[in-house]
Amino acid sequence: MQLFALGLNHQSAPLAIRERVAFSGEGLRAALAAIVKAPPAAEAAILSTCNRTELYCAAGEPARALAWLAGYHRVDPHDLKPYLYTLPREEAVRHAFRVAAGLDSMVLGEPQILGQLKDAVRMAEEAGALGATLSRLFQRSFAVAKEVRTNTGIGANVVSMAAAGVKLAARIYPSLRETRVLFIGAGEMIELCATHFAAQLPRAMAVANRTLERAHDLARRFGAQALELRELPERLHEYDIVISCTASSLPILGKGTMERVIKARRHAPVFMVDLVEIHDIEPEVGELDDVYLYTVDDLGELVRAGHDERSSHVAQAEAIIDAQVGSFLHWMEGRQLVPAIRALRDSAETARQNELDRALRMLQRGDDPRAVLEALSHGLTNKLLHAPTQALRDAPAADRTELRELVARLFQLRSGR
């Protein structure tokens, strides 16, 4: 049974290529339905995120999987080949474990990929595309990810600007649940920050943007209020935390504005983050009492320190993964013996049933029960040992020593002579 992974990610392909083969939402469900109808392999699962699209397959051929992926997205396979990686058996297992543990992510150790992988597995199961091999692979992947996070510090430190902002805010406020958070701007960085702060369940959130429609789009996702930038002078004092990241060429918030805000707040502290290098918030604002202003450089230092700390745990995480890869491959090799074991047992069961039927006929005929049992045991022994005995006798001279040792091992004999 061939196990392999095929795909591309942020390391192997630019965004333009990744977008051409990405699956999302209902598109992924439709793709899984198509896989079941015309499978590129006996088992298949698709992991598709903004940074990767990967097919995990069992009992199939990589060429068929590539043809299916390209055909489904109506892309020429030759356009994909320079960016694709194909990972056979052991490499595929190690890759799945590393992905689940966050070692293959753009942000080292990030936990979101594990949830995305679990969603991918659940959808593949619902579609009927998984079998014993992939089910076992992914369940083991989840267990490996848990072991890595439990026994290493791979996920313990801040490695993103958004996470750094949350960590710094928590130093100012004992509970972020009691805070009101304002995001200025509606781009990707603000969206990421909103995601991190929303996870802390603050009392209220708002999004202010020059275009109210974009503010509404982002606010709806987080149950926040949408504001226009022109409303800030009258509303700014309501917020404990202010995160700003816009494309403005001039500062949006100046020292005079914040002096009035602090007075209106009766000197309650304000935590502010300016994520723009040319400054949305005038640097002089940081000189004010009760204002805690952090810049992108401040957060960058925290992120670099966190990344260095996480990197120090990679070797330990890789050692855990190596051990688990060996364990999984041992299980796979055992699976390859299942047909032979089943055939052996079926043969033995046939012999048992035949001898039992013969014994029952003898009893019905009135034969002595002891003689019947003797005949049953002798007949069963002869049938079970006939094939290995004949193999020993008929083996060429060059093979007899090896075969004798194998028989001794199989039947746990003290001597193979």
N, C-alpha and C positions, 0 to 999 in steps of 0.2 A: 504494500500500500504506500503510494508516494504522497508525502506531505510537503507542501511548499507554500511560500508567500510571494506574492507578486504585487508591485505597486510603485508609487513615487511619493516623495515627501519634500519638505522645505529644504532639505539638504541636497536633493538630487534634481529638483525641477523648479523653475521660476513660477511665480504665481499665475501667469498667463496660461501655462501648461496645466498646472494643478486644477485651475478652474474648468478646463475642458473635460476633465474626467471626474469631476466631483459629483457626489450624490447628496441630496438633501431631502429631509422630510418624506413626503409621499413618493418622491422620486426613488428613494432607497427601497421603499416597500415594493414598488413596481419592479425594480431591478431584481429583487429577491424572488418575486413571483416569476420573472422571466428565467432566472437561474434554475428554478425547480422544473420549469417546462422544457428547457433546452440546456441542461447543465454542462458547464465546462469541466466539471468534476463531480464525483459522487457526493461530496460534501463541500459546501462553500459558505463563506461569510464575508461581508464587506464592512470595512472600517473606513468611514469617510468624514474628515474634519477639514477645517480651513487650512491645515498644514499637511494633510496626507490623504491619499486614497489607496487602500490596500485590499487585495483579495487573499483570503486564507483558504486553501483548498486541500482536500484529501482524496486520494484515488483519482488522480487526473494528470494532465500534462500541461506544463507552463505555456506551451504554444497555443493550446486551445483556450486557456484562460486569457491570454493576451488578445487573441482574436475576438473573444466574447466581449472583453472590455472595450476594445476599439470599435467593434461593430455596434455595441449598444449606444455609444456616444457619437457614432458616425465620425470617427477620427481615423485617419490613415495610421495603421500600426507603425509604419516607418517614422511617423512624426513623434511617436511615443518612445520608441526603443532607446534613443540616446539618454532618456531620463529615467527609465525603468530599472528596478533591481528585481532579480529573481533569486529567492533564498530557498535552497533545498533543505529538506528534513531538519538536521541539527541546527542549521543557521536560522531556519524559520521558527523553530521552537525558542531559540535564544532571543530572536527578534521580538516575538510575541511577549515574552517575559519582560524584556527591556522596555517595550512600549507601555505595558501595564504599570510598570514601576516608575515611569516618568523619566527614564534615562535616555530616551530617544526624542524627547520633546525639545521644542525651541527654547522653552524655559525649563531648565534642569529641575527635575523632581516635582513638576506641577501636578496636582491631583486630578485636574479636570479630565485628562485623557482616560483615566480608569473608568469614570462614569460613562464616557463616550463609548468605550469598549464594551462595557456591560450592556449599554443600549443596543449596540450592534449585534451582540450575541443574542439578546432577547428577541430582536426582530428576525434574525436568522432562524431561531427556534420556532417562532410563530409561523414563519413561511414554510417550515418543513425542510429547510436546506441543510441542517446540521445532522451529523451522525455521531457515533461513539467517539471517533478520533478527535474531531474538532471540539466536541463538547468537553472531553477530558482536557484538551489543550487549554481551553479558555478558563475552565474551572481552576486548573493548576496555575494559570496566569494570575487570576485574582488572588489566590493563596500566596503566590510569590510576591505580589505587590504589597500585600498586608505584612508579610514577613520583613520585606525591605524597609517599610515605613516604621515597623515596630522596633527593629533591631539596628537601624542606622538613623542618622540625622539628615537624610537626604531631603526631607520635606520640612525641616524645622526652621529654616531661615528665610528671610524676605529676599526674593529675587525678581521683583517687578516693581515699577514705580507705584502702581496702584496699591499693592500690598504694603509698600513702604509708607504710603500716606495713611493707611489705616493704623499701622503700628505706631506711627508718631502721634496721631490723634488720640490713641488710647493712653498715651503718656500724659495728656492734658486733662482728659475727661475720664473719671472712674468707670463710667458706663456709657458707651456710645448709644445705647438704647434711649437715653434721655436727651440726645442731641438733635438738632435740626441742621440738615446738610444742604448746601446750595452748590450746584455745579454750573459754572459759566462756560458756555460752549456746548457743542453737540457732536463733536467728532469722535474718532475711535478711542482716543485716550480718555476722554470724559466718559464714554460708554463703559470702558474697562474699570475706571474708578467707581462709577455708579454701581457696577456689578459687585465690587468688593465691599463698598460701604453698605449696600442693600443687604448683604449677608449678615451685617451686624444689627439689623432691624432697628434703625434709628426712628425717632418719634415722627419725623417728617423729612421729605426730600423735595427739592425743586430744581428745575432746569431752566436757566436763563440763556437766551440766544437772540442774536440779532434778527433771525427769521423765526417767527413764532411757530410756524408749521413744523420746522425741524425740532424745535423744543418739545412740541406736543408728541411727535413720533417717539422720541426717546423717553419722555416722561411717562407715557402710557405703559411702557415695558416695566417700569419699576413702581408704578402707583404713585408717581410724583406729580407735583404741580408744574405747569409751564408758565414761564414769565418772559417778558421782553426786556432787553437790556435797559431800556429807558425807565423801567420800573425800579431798578436797583437802588437809586438814592433813597426812595421811600420804604423799601422792603428789606434792605441789607441787614438792618439791626435785628431782624427776626432770626437770623441764622448763626449757629455756633461754629460751624465748619464751612469754609468756602474753598472750593477747588476750581481753579480757572485754567482753561487751555483754549484760546481762540486764535484766529488768524489776524487779529488786529495789529496794525503797525504802530499803535500808540497805547500806552497804559489805559486800562479800563477803570481801575481803582487807584485813586491818589491818596496822599497823606491827609489832605483836608477832608475828603469824604470819610475816611476811616476815623478821624478825630470825632466827627459828628456821630458816627456809628457807636463808638465806645461810650460817648456821653449818653446816648439814648439807651444803651445796654446797662448803664450804671456800672460800668467797668467790669462787667462779666467777660471772661476771656474769649477771644476769637482765635481759632486755629485756621491758618490760611496756607494754601499751597499754590505756587505759581509754576505751572508746568511748561512755560514758554521762555526760551532763552532771551528773547528780546523784551520780556516782561509784560505781563498783563497787569501786574500790581507793582506800583512804584517801590523800589527798594527801601525808600525812606519810611514806608509803612512799618517795616520791621523794627524801627526805632521806638515805636509807640509802646507805652506800658499796656499790658493786657492783650497785646497782639503777638501771636506766635507765627511768624512767617517763615516758610521753608521754600526754597527754590528747587529747580530741577537738579542743580548740582548737589544740593544737600541730600536729596533722595537718591541720587546716583551713587554717592558714597556708601549709603546704607545697602543699596542693591549689590554693589561690587563686593562688599564685605560678606553679605549673605551668600552670594554665588561662590566665593572662595571657600566658605565654610561648607556649603553643600558639596562642592567638588572634592573636598577631603574625604567624603563618605562614599564616593563612587566605587573605589576599589573594594570596599566591604560589600557593597550592594552587588557588584559583579561576581564576587565569590559566592554569594548566596544563589545568584542566578545560575552560575556554572554547576553547582551541586544539584539544583533542581532540574536543569537540562538533562544531566546524566540519569536522574531518576525517571524522567518522562520517557527518555529513549529506551530505557530498560522495560518500561511498561509497553511501549510500542513493539519492541521485539517479542515480548510475550504474546502480544495480540497476533503476531504473525504465525504463532504456533497453534492458535485456536483451531483452524481447520484440521490440522494433523491430529490434535488431541481429540477433536470431535469424531474424526474418522476412526481413531483407535478405540474410543469408547463405544461407538456404534458397532464395530466389529465384535468387541467383547460382549456387548449386549445381545447380538444375534446368536453368538455361540452359547451364551447362558440360556437364552430362550429355547433354542433347539434341544439342549440337553435336559432342560426342565420338562419340555413336552414329552421327550422320550421316557423320562423317569415317571411321569404321571401315567403314561400308557402301561408301563410295567407294573405300577401299583394297581391299576384297574384290572390288570390281568391276574392279579393275585400273587405276584412275585414277593419274595421275602424282602421286607423294608430295608434290612441291613444291606442286602445285595444290591438293591436299587440305589441306596446312597453311595455305595462303593462305585457302582457303575457311573453315577452322576459325577462324582468327584474326579474319577479317572478320565471320563470323557471330556469334562470341562478343562482339566489340566492339559490333556493332549491337544485340544483345539487351540488353547491360548498360547501354548509353547511351540506349536508346529511351525509357524512362520519364522520366528527367530532361530529355531534349531536348524531349519532348512537353510536359512541364510548363512549360518556358520559353516555348515557342511559344504555348501556350494561356492563359498567365497574363494576367489583366487588366492594363491599362497601369499602374494604381496599384501593383501588386505586383511588377512586373518588376524594378525596381532592387534591391529587397530579395532577391528570389529569385535574381537574377544573382549578387549578392554571396555568397549562401549556397552556390550551386553552386561558385563559385570557391573558397570556403573548404573545402567538402567534398572537392573533387578537387584541392586545393592548386594551383590555377591561378595563374599570375603576373598575369593580368588577367581580369576578369569580362566583358569586352566580347566 
